[in-house]
């Protein structure tokens, strides 16, 4: 009898853990979809120098990644730029927000607010 109770409780515990993981996973789809914000930020690493100096040449790899991000998940760019990771990397939001224009990306969300800044 004790074995059946223990098995039953173990089964219930496993079910609760599995359902909790599914709930957390479904809530995780945010501004960057299912991509964690850290991964989205890491994908923009070629842009780092261009986020600190408005006169710095934006590397083609940066433009390609920003363009792809704006096509697939336009709100993700702001989410990355407003994240604590961007603050840790000492990214200047006012400069970083100009990258889509500096890359001559067509169909960029011009006039969209990103924090207190507006995309040019």
Buried (B, 14 or more C-beta within 10 A) or exposed (E): EEEEEEEEEEEEEEEEEEEEEEEEEEEEEBBBEEBEBEEBBEBBEBBBEBBBEEEBEBBEEBBEBBBEBBEEBBBBBBBBBBBEBBEEBEBBBEBBBBBBEBBEBEEBBEEBEBEEBEBE
